[in-house]
Amino acid sequence: MANPLTRVPDGTPPLDRWQRRLLPVADLFMGLMWSRPGGLSLRSTWVTPATIWLGIAAIGLVGLPSVGGIVYGLATRQGLLAGGGLIAVALAAGAGIVALYGIRQRVLAGTRRV
């Protein structure tokens, strides 16, 4: 039995205009994370369910607390804390865009199971 977290549908993933807008950011994030797929772009590669769930988790576990860190850092004039929070927000935003891209792939393909 195949691992459900790495199983992807057969064929080439569908692409619509929303995904074309998300694609440059998703590809940049995957490149910065050294996680490029075989074709070097998500245009022709499925996002795995594990990647989708990791992106969603990054929003909740990294993105939301880092907003609090930014606010606290600015309020107490601690630039290092605010800067670290900005980096964490950027990381969570990139992961969230990859997750959104993968979810959109499944919605368009009719396989809503993630």
SULGISUL-V270252 format. One record per helix or strand. SS is the DSSP state (A for helix, B for strand). FROM is the first residue (numbers start at 1). TO is the last residue. If there is no record, write none. Layout:
BEGIN
ss:SS from:FROM to:TO
ss:SS from:FROM to:TO
END
This chain:
BEGIN
ss:A from:17 to:32
ss:A from:42 to:44
ss:A from:49 to:75
ss:A from:79 to:109
END
